[in-house]
Amino acid sequence: MKKKPDIREKILRNGITYPTNMELIMVLLGTGIQGMPVDKLARRVMDTITAAPREKLLEQLMQLEGIGPSKAVTIAAAIEFGRRQNLHTGKQISKPSDLIPFVNHYAMQEQEHFICVTLNGAHEIIKIRTVSVGTINKTMVHPREVFTGAIKDMASAVILCHNHPSGNCIPSSDDIETTHRMVEAGQCLGIHVLDHLILTTRGFFSIKEEGLLEPEDEQESSLQALLGVC
């Protein structure tokens, strides 16, 4: 008798959009437990995901028979990743604080992450991309890395972000220089760099709001005035 293909084989053959939501949960679970096949366990997990508040999801998953801490974390992580990937789409950004809920989790990273947020003509978010990940206190980024995705998205504008693991949100001279390089590259491409945000666990810094976005705006006195902001 020919073996019936499992869900993973079907996904490989038909693509990731093929399975139902419950089948996706079955893939995450891998197997069921004694006395409870994986499809029945997946149904219980689906019911919990539907009913549980976001902040209680992990706790309630671990209360299910057959779902230990490892599986609960795997499922909750997949749900949270999907939420982060889609929550921002179409959100209009009119000021720096509008973007913070969608990028603030980068502030907790121990390495610098350089982020490019692409926007359409109405300044609605198209996509949030990690362009570069650096060492503990520095990331190197080139305009081509930033604008490749923006061109692919046919973006009208971008907002740049990166985190400072040190917790100091004051921009360095390298931060200002990088910003100016991106502004100039964006002008050549017809893609407006709206701002460059520096993220920390203590708050954020908007280079545009402090008048440092354009190359001609950079003055030593402006930087000196920022000391003690964060």
mmCIF file of the C-alpha atoms, coordinates in Angstrom:
data_MODEL
# 
_entry.id   MODEL 
# 
loop_
_atom_site.group_PDB 
_atom_site.id 
_atom_site.type_symbol 
_atom_site.label_atom_id 
_atom_site.label_alt_id 
_atom_site.label_comp_id 
_atom_site.label_asym_id 
_atom_site.label_entity_id 
_atom_site.label_seq_id 
_atom_site.pdbx_PDB_ins_code 
_atom_site.Cartn_x 
_atom_site.Cartn_y 
_atom_site.Cartn_z 
_atom_site.occupancy 
_atom_site.B_iso_or_equiv 
_atom_site.pdbx_formal_charge 
_atom_site.auth_seq_id 
_atom_site.auth_comp_id 
_atom_site.auth_asym_id 
_atom_site.auth_atom_id 
_atom_site.pdbx_PDB_model_num 
ATOM 1   C CA . MET A 1 1   ? 0.000  0.000  0.000  1.00 0.00 ? 1   MET A CA 1 
ATOM 2   C CA . LYS A 1 2   ? 1.380  3.387  -1.020 1.00 0.00 ? 2   LYS A CA 1 
ATOM 3   C CA . LYS A 1 3   ? 2.287  5.643  1.884  1.00 0.00 ? 3   LYS A CA 1 
ATOM 4   C CA . LYS A 1 4   ? 0.113  8.733  2.203  1.00 0.00 ? 4   LYS A CA 1 
ATOM 5   C CA . PRO A 1 5   ? 2.257  11.886 1.993  1.00 0.00 ? 5   PRO A CA 1 
ATOM 6   C CA . ASP A 1 6   ? 2.514  13.834 5.239  1.00 0.00 ? 6   ASP A CA 1 
ATOM 7   C CA . ILE A 1 7   ? 1.928  17.553 5.618  1.00 0.00 ? 7   ILE A CA 1 
ATOM 8   C CA . ARG A 1 8   ? 5.595  18.459 5.160  1.00 0.00 ? 8   ARG A CA 1 
ATOM 9   C CA . GLU A 1 9   ? 5.757  16.561 1.877  1.00 0.00 ? 9   GLU A CA 1 
ATOM 10  C CA . LYS A 1 10  ? 2.578  18.298 0.704  1.00 0.00 ? 10  LYS A CA 1 
ATOM 11  C CA . ILE A 1 11  ? 4.040  21.698 1.608  1.00 0.00 ? 11  ILE A CA 1 
ATOM 12  C CA . LEU A 1 12  ? 7.247  20.933 -0.288 1.00 0.00 ? 12  LEU A CA 1 
ATOM 13  C CA . ARG A 1 13  ? 5.196  19.870 -3.294 1.00 0.00 ? 13  ARG A CA 1 
ATOM 14  C CA . ASN A 1 14  ? 2.496  22.562 -3.229 1.00 0.00 ? 14  ASN A CA 1 
ATOM 15  C CA . GLY A 1 15  ? 4.062  25.504 -1.384 1.00 0.00 ? 15  GLY A CA 1 
ATOM 16  C CA . ILE A 1 16  ? 3.688  27.035 2.077  1.00 0.00 ? 16  ILE A CA 1 
ATOM 17  C CA . THR A 1 17  ? 0.296  28.580 1.236  1.00 0.00 ? 17  THR A CA 1 
ATOM 18  C CA . TYR A 1 18  ? -1.178 25.099 0.747  1.00 0.00 ? 18  TYR A CA 1 
ATOM 19  C CA . PRO A 1 19  ? -1.842 23.907 4.350  1.00 0.00 ? 19  PRO A CA 1 
ATOM 20  C CA . THR A 1 20  ? -4.711 24.997 6.557  1.00 0.00 ? 20  THR A CA 1 
ATOM 21  C CA . ASN A 1 21  ? -4.031 26.871 9.800  1.00 0.00 ? 21  ASN A CA 1 
ATOM 22  C CA . MET A 1 22  ? -4.488 23.677 11.780 1.00 0.00 ? 22  MET A CA 1 
ATOM 23  C CA . GLU A 1 23  ? -2.034 21.843 9.535  1.00 0.00 ? 23  GLU A CA 1 
ATOM 24  C CA . LEU A 1 24  ? 0.522  24.599 10.151 1.00 0.00 ? 24  LEU A CA 1 
ATOM 25  C CA . ILE A 1 25  ? 0.107  24.004 13.881 1.00 0.00 ? 25  ILE A CA 1 
ATOM 26  C CA . MET A 1 26  ? 0.549  20.275 13.276 1.00 0.00 ? 26  MET A CA 1 
ATOM 27  C CA . VAL A 1 27  ? 3.883  20.997 11.576 1.00 0.00 ? 27  VAL A CA 1 
ATOM 28  C CA . LEU A 1 28  ? 4.998  23.016 14.618 1.00 0.00 ? 28  LEU A CA 1 
ATOM 29  C CA . LEU A 1 29  ? 3.930  20.250 16.995 1.00 0.00 ? 29  LEU A CA 1 
ATOM 30  C CA . GLY A 1 30  ? 5.565  17.473 15.007 1.00 0.00 ? 30  GLY A CA 1 
ATOM 31  C CA . THR A 1 31  ? 3.802  14.640 16.832 1.00 0.00 ? 31  THR A CA 1 
ATOM 32  C CA . GLY A 1 32  ? 0.913  14.044 19.158 1.00 0.00 ? 32  GLY A CA 1 
ATOM 33  C CA . ILE A 1 33  ? 1.051  12.300 22.505 1.00 0.00 ? 33  ILE A CA 1 
ATOM 34  C CA . GLN A 1 34  ? -0.086 8.904  23.726 1.00 0.00 ? 34  GLN A CA 1 
ATOM 35  C CA . GLY A 1 35  ? -3.850 8.715  23.355 1.00 0.00 ? 35  GLY A CA 1 
ATOM 36  C CA . MET A 1 36  ? -4.048 11.984 21.418 1.00 0.00 ? 36  MET A CA 1 
ATOM 37  C CA . PRO A 1 37  ? -3.074 12.157 17.729 1.00 0.00 ? 37  PRO A CA 1 
ATOM 38  C CA . VAL A 1 38  ? -1.389 15.285 16.449 1.00 0.00 ? 38  VAL A CA 1 
ATOM 39  C CA . ASP A 1 39  ? -4.502 16.589 14.653 1.00 0.00 ? 39  ASP A CA 1 
ATOM 40  C CA . LYS A 1 40  ? -6.553 16.488 17.854 1.00 0.00 ? 40  LYS A CA 1 
ATOM 41  C CA . LEU A 1 41  ? -3.767 18.189 19.822 1.00 0.00 ? 41  LEU A CA 1 
ATOM 42  C CA . ALA A 1 42  ? -3.460 20.813 17.079 1.00 0.00 ? 42  ALA A CA 1 
ATOM 43  C CA . ARG A 1 43  ? -7.201 21.552 17.362 1.00 0.00 ? 43  ARG A CA 1 
ATOM 44  C CA . ARG A 1 44  ? -6.819 22.223 21.099 1.00 0.00 ? 44  ARG A CA 1 
ATOM 45  C CA . VAL A 1 45  ? -3.864 24.489 20.401 1.00 0.00 ? 45  VAL A CA 1 
ATOM 46  C CA . MET A 1 46  ? -5.872 26.359 17.728 1.00 0.00 ? 46  MET A CA 1 
ATOM 47  C CA . ASP A 1 47  ? -8.749 26.888 20.159 1.00 0.00 ? 47  ASP A CA 1 
ATOM 48  C CA . THR A 1 48  ? -6.317 28.256 22.761 1.00 0.00 ? 48  THR A CA 1 
ATOM 49  C CA . ILE A 1 49  ? -4.672 30.612 20.265 1.00 0.00 ? 49  ILE A CA 1 
ATOM 50  C CA . THR A 1 50  ? -8.090 31.941 19.257 1.00 0.00 ? 50  THR A CA 1 
ATOM 51  C CA . ALA A 1 51  ? -9.313 32.525 22.807 1.00 0.00 ? 51  ALA A CA 1 
ATOM 52  C CA . ALA A 1 52  ? -6.210 33.537 24.760 1.00 0.00 ? 52  ALA A CA 1 
ATOM 53  C CA . PRO A 1 53  ? -5.127 37.178 25.177 1.00 0.00 ? 53  PRO A CA 1 
ATOM 54  C CA . ARG A 1 54  ? -1.705 37.797 23.658 1.00 0.00 ? 54  ARG A CA 1 
ATOM 55  C CA . GLU A 1 55  ? -0.027 38.292 27.047 1.00 0.00 ? 55  GLU A CA 1 
ATOM 56  C CA . LYS A 1 56  ? -1.530 35.032 28.376 1.00 0.00 ? 56  LYS A CA 1 
ATOM 57  C CA . LEU A 1 57  ? -0.919 32.826 25.314 1.00 0.00 ? 57  LEU A CA 1 
ATOM 58  C CA . LEU A 1 58  ? 2.305  31.203 26.510 1.00 0.00 ? 58  LEU A CA 1 
ATOM 59  C CA . GLU A 1 59  ? 0.876  30.484 29.956 1.00 0.00 ? 59  GLU A CA 1 
ATOM 60  C CA . GLN A 1 60  ? -2.335 28.982 28.583 1.00 0.00 ? 60  GLN A CA 1 
ATOM 61  C CA . LEU A 1 61  ? -0.519 26.842 26.011 1.00 0.00 ? 61  LEU A CA 1 
ATOM 62  C CA . MET A 1 62  ? 1.545  25.249 28.780 1.00 0.00 ? 62  MET A CA 1 
ATOM 63  C CA . GLN A 1 63  ? -1.668 24.307 30.576 1.00 0.00 ? 63  GLN A CA 1 
ATOM 64  C CA . LEU A 1 64  ? -2.664 22.032 27.678 1.00 0.00 ? 64  LEU A CA 1 
ATOM 65  C CA . GLU A 1 65  ? -2.001 18.313 28.054 1.00 0.00 ? 65  GLU A CA 1 
ATOM 66  C CA . GLY A 1 66  ? 0.910  17.374 25.806 1.00 0.00 ? 66  GLY A CA 1 
ATOM 67  C CA . ILE A 1 67  ? 2.259  20.914 25.457 1.00 0.00 ? 67  ILE A CA 1 
ATOM 68  C CA . GLY A 1 68  ? 5.387  21.433 27.514 1.00 0.00 ? 68  GLY A CA 1 
ATOM 69  C CA . PRO A 1 69  ? 7.453  24.625 27.777 1.00 0.00 ? 69  PRO A CA 1 
ATOM 70  C CA . SER A 1 70  ? 9.475  23.867 24.620 1.00 0.00 ? 70  SER A CA 1 
ATOM 71  C CA . LYS A 1 71  ? 6.471  23.348 22.353 1.00 0.00 ? 71  LYS A CA 1 
ATOM 72  C CA . ALA A 1 72  ? 4.609  26.261 23.944 1.00 0.00 ? 72  ALA A CA 1 
ATOM 73  C CA . VAL A 1 73  ? 7.530  28.606 23.256 1.00 0.00 ? 73  VAL A CA 1 
ATOM 74  C CA . THR A 1 74  ? 7.837  27.330 19.660 1.00 0.00 ? 74  THR A CA 1 
ATOM 75  C CA . ILE A 1 75  ? 4.153  27.967 18.969 1.00 0.00 ? 75  ILE A CA 1 
ATOM 76  C CA . ALA A 1 76  ? 4.065  31.347 20.729 1.00 0.00 ? 76  ALA A CA 1 
ATOM 77  C CA . ALA A 1 77  ? 7.227  32.441 18.910 1.00 0.00 ? 77  ALA A CA 1 
ATOM 78  C CA . ALA A 1 78  ? 5.705  31.547 15.532 1.00 0.00 ? 78  ALA A CA 1 
ATOM 79  C CA . ILE A 1 79  ? 2.537  33.491 16.381 1.00 0.00 ? 79  ILE A CA 1 
ATOM 80  C CA . GLU A 1 80  ? 4.517  36.520 17.562 1.00 0.00 ? 80  GLU A CA 1 
ATOM 81  C CA . PHE A 1 81  ? 6.759  36.468 14.486 1.00 0.00 ? 81  PHE A CA 1 
ATOM 82  C CA . GLY A 1 82  ? 3.733  36.430 12.207 1.00 0.00 ? 82  GLY A CA 1 
ATOM 83  C CA . ARG A 1 83  ? 2.162  39.270 14.165 1.00 0.00 ? 83  ARG A CA 1 
ATOM 84  C CA . ARG A 1 84  ? 5.290  41.417 13.904 1.00 0.00 ? 84  ARG A CA 1 
ATOM 85  C CA . GLN A 1 85  ? 5.630  40.717 10.203 1.00 0.00 ? 85  GLN A CA 1 
ATOM 86  C CA . ASN A 1 86  ? 2.090  41.820 9.422  1.00 0.00 ? 86  ASN A CA 1 
ATOM 87  C CA . LEU A 1 87  ? 1.009  44.243 12.134 1.00 0.00 ? 87  LEU A CA 1 
ATOM 88  C CA . HIS A 1 88  ? 2.801  47.220 10.601 1.00 0.00 ? 88  HIS A CA 1 
ATOM 89  C CA . THR A 1 89  ? 1.602  46.782 7.014  1.00 0.00 ? 89  THR A CA 1 
ATOM 90  C CA . GLY A 1 90  ? -0.367 49.807 5.824  1.00 0.00 ? 90  GLY A CA 1 
ATOM 91  C CA . LYS A 1 91  ? 0.131  51.796 9.034  1.00 0.00 ? 91  LYS A CA 1 
ATOM 92  C CA . GLN A 1 92  ? 0.579  55.487 8.274  1.00 0.00 ? 92  GLN A CA 1 
ATOM 93  C CA . ILE A 1 93  ? 3.568  57.242 9.822  1.00 0.00 ? 93  ILE A CA 1 
ATOM 94  C CA . SER A 1 94  ? 3.205  60.976 10.414 1.00 0.00 ? 94  SER A CA 1 
ATOM 95  C CA . LYS A 1 95  ? 5.731  61.396 13.239 1.00 0.00 ? 95  LYS A CA 1 
ATOM 96  C CA . PRO A 1 96  ? 8.601  59.338 14.696 1.00 0.00 ? 96  PRO A CA 1 
ATOM 97  C CA . SER A 1 97  ? 6.591  58.058 17.649 1.00 0.00 ? 97  SER A CA 1 
ATOM 98  C CA . ASP A 1 98  ? 4.128  56.397 15.216 1.00 0.00 ? 98  ASP A CA 1 
ATOM 99  C CA . LEU A 1 99  ? 6.863  53.993 14.125 1.00 0.00 ? 99  LEU A CA 1 
ATOM 100 C CA . ILE A 1 100 ? 8.244  53.109 17.570 1.00 0.00 ? 100 ILE A CA 1 
ATOM 101 C CA . PRO A 1 101 ? 5.721  50.312 18.394 1.00 0.00 ? 101 PRO A CA 1 
ATOM 102 C CA . PHE A 1 102 ? 6.862  48.415 15.297 1.00 0.00 ? 102 PHE A CA 1 
ATOM 103 C CA . VAL A 1 103 ? 10.631 48.705 15.801 1.00 0.00 ? 103 VAL A CA 1 
ATOM 104 C CA . ASN A 1 104 ? 11.089 49.145 19.540 1.00 0.00 ? 104 ASN A CA 1 
ATOM 105 C CA . HIS A 1 105 ? 11.913 45.459 20.108 1.00 0.00 ? 105 HIS A CA 1 
ATOM 106 C CA . TYR A 1 106 ? 15.233 46.079 18.345 1.00 0.00 ? 106 TYR A CA 1 
ATOM 107 C CA . ALA A 1 107 ? 16.236 48.314 21.266 1.00 0.00 ? 107 ALA A CA 1 
ATOM 108 C CA . MET A 1 108 ? 16.754 45.222 23.411 1.00 0.00 ? 108 MET A CA 1 
ATOM 109 C CA . GLN A 1 109 ? 19.244 43.596 21.030 1.00 0.00 ? 109 GLN A CA 1 
ATOM 110 C CA . GLU A 1 110 ? 22.832 43.237 22.263 1.00 0.00 ? 110 GLU A CA 1 
ATOM 111 C CA . GLN A 1 111 ? 24.222 43.975 18.792 1.00 0.00 ? 111 GLN A CA 1 
ATOM 112 C CA . GLU A 1 112 ? 23.493 46.957 16.586 1.00 0.00 ? 112 GLU A CA 1 
ATOM 113 C CA . HIS A 1 113 ? 20.774 46.299 14.017 1.00 0.00 ? 113 HIS A CA 1 
ATOM 114 C CA . PHE A 1 114 ? 20.357 48.708 11.108 1.00 0.00 ? 114 PHE A CA 1 
ATOM 115 C CA . ILE A 1 115 ? 16.734 48.799 9.932  1.00 0.00 ? 115 ILE A CA 1 
ATOM 116 C CA . CYS A 1 116 ? 15.135 50.255 6.811  1.00 0.00 ? 116 CYS A CA 1 
ATOM 117 C CA . VAL A 1 117 ? 11.397 50.954 6.844  1.00 0.00 ? 117 VAL A CA 1 
ATOM 118 C CA . THR A 1 118 ? 9.952  51.474 3.362  1.00 0.00 ? 118 THR A CA 1 
ATOM 119 C CA . LEU A 1 119 ? 6.883  53.641 2.838  1.00 0.00 ? 119 LEU A CA 1 
ATOM 120 C CA . ASN A 1 120 ? 4.561  54.465 -0.040 1.00 0.00 ? 120 ASN A CA 1 
ATOM 121 C CA . GLY A 1 121 ? 3.503  57.931 -1.167 1.00 0.00 ? 121 GLY A CA 1 
ATOM 122 C CA . ALA A 1 122 ? 0.994  58.203 1.684  1.00 0.00 ? 122 ALA A CA 1 
ATOM 123 C CA . HIS A 1 123 ? 3.764  57.321 4.168  1.00 0.00 ? 123 HIS A CA 1 
ATOM 124 C CA . GLU A 1 124 ? 2.155  53.961 4.906  1.00 0.00 ? 124 GLU A CA 1 
ATOM 125 C CA . ILE A 1 125 ? 4.537  51.167 5.874  1.00 0.00 ? 125 ILE A CA 1 
ATOM 126 C CA . ILE A 1 126 ? 5.313  48.684 3.120  1.00 0.00 ? 126 ILE A CA 1 
ATOM 127 C CA . LYS A 1 127 ? 7.982  46.601 4.822  1.00 0.00 ? 127 LYS A CA 1 
ATOM 128 C CA . ILE A 1 128 ? 10.461 46.632 7.723  1.00 0.00 ? 128 ILE A CA 1 
ATOM 129 C CA . ARG A 1 129 ? 13.830 45.080 6.888  1.00 0.00 ? 129 ARG A CA 1 
ATOM 130 C CA . THR A 1 130 ? 16.974 44.328 8.849  1.00 0.00 ? 130 THR A CA 1 
ATOM 131 C CA . VAL A 1 131 ? 19.724 45.617 6.574  1.00 0.00 ? 131 VAL A CA 1 
ATOM 132 C CA . SER A 1 132 ? 22.768 44.846 8.711  1.00 0.00 ? 132 SER A CA 1 
ATOM 133 C CA . VAL A 1 133 ? 23.728 43.355 12.056 1.00 0.00 ? 133 VAL A CA 1 
ATOM 134 C CA . GLY A 1 134 ? 26.989 44.533 13.596 1.00 0.00 ? 134 GLY A CA 1 
ATOM 135 C CA . THR A 1 135 ? 29.178 43.888 16.594 1.00 0.00 ? 135 THR A CA 1 
ATOM 136 C CA . ILE A 1 136 ? 28.245 44.890 20.126 1.00 0.00 ? 136 ILE A CA 1 
ATOM 137 C CA . ASN A 1 137 ? 28.516 48.603 19.361 1.00 0.00 ? 137 ASN A CA 1 
ATOM 138 C CA . LYS A 1 138 ? 28.862 49.115 15.610 1.00 0.00 ? 138 LYS A CA 1 
ATOM 139 C CA . THR A 1 139 ? 27.254 48.097 12.342 1.00 0.00 ? 139 THR A CA 1 
ATOM 140 C CA . MET A 1 140 ? 28.542 48.926 8.899  1.00 0.00 ? 140 MET A CA 1 
ATOM 141 C CA . VAL A 1 141 ? 25.988 49.725 6.209  1.00 0.00 ? 141 VAL A CA 1 
ATOM 142 C CA . HIS A 1 142 ? 26.211 50.782 2.565  1.00 0.00 ? 142 HIS A CA 1 
ATOM 143 C CA . PRO A 1 143 ? 23.553 52.706 0.586  1.00 0.00 ? 143 PRO A CA 1 
ATOM 144 C CA . ARG A 1 144 ? 23.119 49.820 -1.863 1.00 0.00 ? 144 ARG A CA 1 
ATOM 145 C CA . GLU A 1 145 ? 22.102 47.539 1.018  1.00 0.00 ? 145 GLU A CA 1 
ATOM 146 C CA . VAL A 1 146 ? 19.569 50.083 2.242  1.00 0.00 ? 146 VAL A CA 1 
ATOM 147 C CA . PHE A 1 147 ? 17.992 51.014 -1.067 1.00 0.00 ? 147 PHE A CA 1 
ATOM 148 C CA . THR A 1 148 ? 17.888 47.623 -2.804 1.00 0.00 ? 148 THR A CA 1 
ATOM 149 C CA . GLY A 1 149 ? 14.800 46.683 -0.824 1.00 0.00 ? 149 GLY A CA 1 
ATOM 150 C CA . ALA A 1 150 ? 13.316 50.169 -1.187 1.00 0.00 ? 150 ALA A CA 1 
ATOM 151 C CA . ILE A 1 151 ? 13.603 49.961 -4.974 1.00 0.00 ? 151 ILE A CA 1 
ATOM 152 C CA . LYS A 1 152 ? 12.071 46.478 -4.950 1.00 0.00 ? 152 LYS A CA 1 
ATOM 153 C CA . ASP A 1 153 ? 9.144  47.823 -2.905 1.00 0.00 ? 153 ASP A CA 1 
ATOM 154 C CA . MET A 1 154 ? 8.821  50.835 -5.252 1.00 0.00 ? 154 MET A CA 1 
ATOM 155 C CA . ALA A 1 155 ? 8.982  52.944 -2.101 1.00 0.00 ? 155 ALA A CA 1 
ATOM 156 C CA . SER A 1 156 ? 8.556  56.707 -2.160 1.00 0.00 ? 156 SER A CA 1 
ATOM 157 C CA . ALA A 1 157 ? 10.347 57.166 1.155  1.00 0.00 ? 157 ALA A CA 1 
ATOM 158 C CA . VAL A 1 158 ? 12.239 55.352 3.891  1.00 0.00 ? 158 VAL A CA 1 
ATOM 159 C CA . ILE A 1 159 ? 12.856 55.788 7.583  1.00 0.00 ? 159 ILE A CA 1 
ATOM 160 C CA . LEU A 1 160 ? 16.142 54.440 8.905  1.00 0.00 ? 160 LEU A CA 1 
ATOM 161 C CA . CYS A 1 161 ? 16.573 53.060 12.413 1.00 0.00 ? 161 CYS A CA 1 
ATOM 162 C CA . HIS A 1 162 ? 19.322 51.481 14.436 1.00 0.00 ? 162 HIS A CA 1 
ATOM 163 C CA . ASN A 1 163 ? 19.750 50.553 18.078 1.00 0.00 ? 163 ASN A CA 1 
ATOM 164 C CA . HIS A 1 164 ? 22.444 51.579 20.530 1.00 0.00 ? 164 HIS A CA 1 
ATOM 165 C CA . PRO A 1 165 ? 23.077 48.640 22.900 1.00 0.00 ? 165 PRO A CA 1 
ATOM 166 C CA . SER A 1 166 ? 24.947 51.039 25.219 1.00 0.00 ? 166 SER A CA 1 
ATOM 167 C CA . GLY A 1 167 ? 21.648 52.747 26.084 1.00 0.00 ? 167 GLY A CA 1 
ATOM 168 C CA . ASN A 1 168 ? 22.931 56.175 25.004 1.00 0.00 ? 168 ASN A CA 1 
ATOM 169 C CA . CYS A 1 169 ? 20.647 57.530 22.300 1.00 0.00 ? 169 CYS A CA 1 
ATOM 170 C CA . ILE A 1 170 ? 22.850 60.496 21.319 1.00 0.00 ? 170 ILE A CA 1 
ATOM 171 C CA . PRO A 1 171 ? 24.041 60.015 17.711 1.00 0.00 ? 171 PRO A CA 1 
ATOM 172 C CA . SER A 1 172 ? 27.746 59.567 17.077 1.00 0.00 ? 172 SER A CA 1 
ATOM 173 C CA . SER A 1 173 ? 29.590 61.407 14.331 1.00 0.00 ? 173 SER A CA 1 
ATOM 174 C CA . ASP A 1 174 ? 29.466 58.141 12.339 1.00 0.00 ? 174 ASP A CA 1 
ATOM 175 C CA . ASP A 1 175 ? 25.681 58.035 12.766 1.00 0.00 ? 175 ASP A CA 1 
ATOM 176 C CA . ILE A 1 176 ? 25.363 61.562 11.378 1.00 0.00 ? 176 ILE A CA 1 
ATOM 177 C CA . GLU A 1 177 ? 27.750 60.837 8.504  1.00 0.00 ? 177 GLU A CA 1 
ATOM 178 C CA . THR A 1 178 ? 25.887 57.633 7.619  1.00 0.00 ? 178 THR A CA 1 
ATOM 179 C CA . THR A 1 179 ? 22.595 59.527 7.665  1.00 0.00 ? 179 THR A CA 1 
ATOM 180 C CA . HIS A 1 180 ? 23.917 62.159 5.271  1.00 0.00 ? 180 HIS A CA 1 
ATOM 181 C CA . ARG A 1 181 ? 25.230 59.486 2.886  1.00 0.00 ? 181 ARG A CA 1 
ATOM 182 C CA . MET A 1 182 ? 21.791 57.864 2.849  1.00 0.00 ? 182 MET A CA 1 
ATOM 183 C CA . VAL A 1 183 ? 20.020 61.175 2.290  1.00 0.00 ? 183 VAL A CA 1 
ATOM 184 C CA . GLU A 1 184 ? 22.270 61.952 -0.674 1.00 0.00 ? 184 GLU A CA 1 
ATOM 185 C CA . ALA A 1 185 ? 21.867 58.443 -2.129 1.00 0.00 ? 185 ALA A CA 1 
ATOM 186 C CA . GLY A 1 186 ? 18.107 58.687 -1.701 1.00 0.00 ? 186 GLY A CA 1 
ATOM 187 C CA . GLN A 1 187 ? 18.022 61.994 -3.543 1.00 0.00 ? 187 GLN A CA 1 
ATOM 188 C CA . CYS A 1 188 ? 19.771 60.385 -6.526 1.00 0.00 ? 188 CYS A CA 1 
ATOM 189 C CA . LEU A 1 189 ? 17.193 57.577 -6.535 1.00 0.00 ? 189 LEU A CA 1 
ATOM 190 C CA . GLY A 1 190 ? 14.153 59.740 -5.889 1.00 0.00 ? 190 GLY A CA 1 
ATOM 191 C CA . ILE A 1 191 ? 13.519 58.070 -2.520 1.00 0.00 ? 191 ILE A CA 1 
ATOM 192 C CA . HIS A 1 192 ? 13.143 60.490 0.362  1.00 0.00 ? 192 HIS A CA 1 
ATOM 193 C CA . VAL A 1 193 ? 14.886 59.664 3.648  1.00 0.00 ? 193 VAL A CA 1 
ATOM 194 C CA . LEU A 1 194 ? 12.341 60.986 6.143  1.00 0.00 ? 194 LEU A CA 1 
ATOM 195 C CA . ASP A 1 195 ? 14.267 60.328 9.355  1.00 0.00 ? 195 ASP A CA 1 
ATOM 196 C CA . HIS A 1 196 ? 16.866 58.234 11.128 1.00 0.00 ? 196 HIS A CA 1 
ATOM 197 C CA . LEU A 1 197 ? 15.847 56.984 14.560 1.00 0.00 ? 197 LEU A CA 1 
ATOM 198 C CA . ILE A 1 198 ? 18.238 55.759 17.221 1.00 0.00 ? 198 ILE A CA 1 
ATOM 199 C CA . LEU A 1 199 ? 16.597 53.220 19.517 1.00 0.00 ? 199 LEU A CA 1 
ATOM 200 C CA . THR A 1 200 ? 17.497 52.404 23.107 1.00 0.00 ? 200 THR A CA 1 
ATOM 201 C CA . THR A 1 201 ? 15.703 50.796 26.027 1.00 0.00 ? 201 THR A CA 1 
ATOM 202 C CA . ARG A 1 202 ? 15.477 54.267 27.570 1.00 0.00 ? 202 ARG A CA 1 
ATOM 203 C CA . GLY A 1 203 ? 13.862 56.004 24.601 1.00 0.00 ? 203 GLY A CA 1 
ATOM 204 C CA . PHE A 1 204 ? 14.590 57.067 21.053 1.00 0.00 ? 204 PHE A CA 1 
ATOM 205 C CA . PHE A 1 205 ? 16.264 59.918 19.201 1.00 0.00 ? 205 PHE A CA 1 
ATOM 206 C CA . SER A 1 206 ? 15.002 61.459 15.948 1.00 0.00 ? 206 SER A CA 1 
ATOM 207 C CA . ILE A 1 207 ? 17.801 62.907 13.845 1.00 0.00 ? 207 ILE A CA 1 
ATOM 208 C CA . LYS A 1 208 ? 15.302 64.890 11.777 1.00 0.00 ? 208 LYS A CA 1 
ATOM 209 C CA . GLU A 1 209 ? 13.517 66.418 14.768 1.00 0.00 ? 209 GLU A CA 1 
ATOM 210 C CA . GLU A 1 210 ? 16.872 67.637 16.074 1.00 0.00 ? 210 GLU A CA 1 
ATOM 211 C CA . GLY A 1 211 ? 17.666 69.325 12.761 1.00 0.00 ? 211 GLY A CA 1 
ATOM 212 C CA . LEU A 1 212 ? 20.543 67.018 11.807 1.00 0.00 ? 212 LEU A CA 1 
ATOM 213 C CA . LEU A 1 213 ? 19.067 65.138 8.853  1.00 0.00 ? 213 LEU A CA 1 
ATOM 214 C CA . GLU A 1 214 ? 20.432 67.230 5.992  1.00 0.00 ? 214 GLU A CA 1 
ATOM 215 C CA . PRO A 1 215 ? 24.224 67.586 5.567  1.00 0.00 ? 215 PRO A CA 1 
ATOM 216 C CA . GLU A 1 216 ? 24.068 71.376 5.770  1.00 0.00 ? 216 GLU A CA 1 
ATOM 217 C CA . ASP A 1 217 ? 22.282 71.159 9.115  1.00 0.00 ? 217 ASP A CA 1 
ATOM 218 C CA . GLU A 1 218 ? 25.143 69.429 10.920 1.00 0.00 ? 218 GLU A CA 1 
ATOM 219 C CA . GLN A 1 219 ? 26.825 71.796 13.339 1.00 0.00 ? 219 GLN A CA 1 
ATOM 220 C CA . GLU A 1 220 ? 28.977 71.076 16.334 1.00 0.00 ? 220 GLU A CA 1 
ATOM 221 C CA . SER A 1 221 ? 26.852 73.375 18.470 1.00 0.00 ? 221 SER A CA 1 
ATOM 222 C CA . SER A 1 222 ? 23.766 71.302 17.701 1.00 0.00 ? 222 SER A CA 1 
ATOM 223 C CA . LEU A 1 223 ? 25.443 68.118 18.879 1.00 0.00 ? 223 LEU A CA 1 
ATOM 224 C CA . GLN A 1 224 ? 26.744 69.804 22.018 1.00 0.00 ? 224 GLN A CA 1 
ATOM 225 C CA . ALA A 1 225 ? 23.206 70.928 22.862 1.00 0.00 ? 225 ALA A CA 1 
ATOM 226 C CA . LEU A 1 226 ? 22.040 67.321 22.789 1.00 0.00 ? 226 LEU A CA 1 
ATOM 227 C CA . LEU A 1 227 ? 24.213 66.176 25.668 1.00 0.00 ? 227 LEU A CA 1 
ATOM 228 C CA . GLY A 1 228 ? 22.074 64.981 28.531 1.00 0.00 ? 228 GLY A CA 1 
ATOM 229 C CA . VAL A 1 229 ? 18.960 64.426 26.371 1.00 0.00 ? 229 VAL A CA 1 
ATOM 230 C CA . CYS A 1 230 ? 18.726 60.723 27.260 1.00 0.00 ? 230 CYS A CA 1 
# 
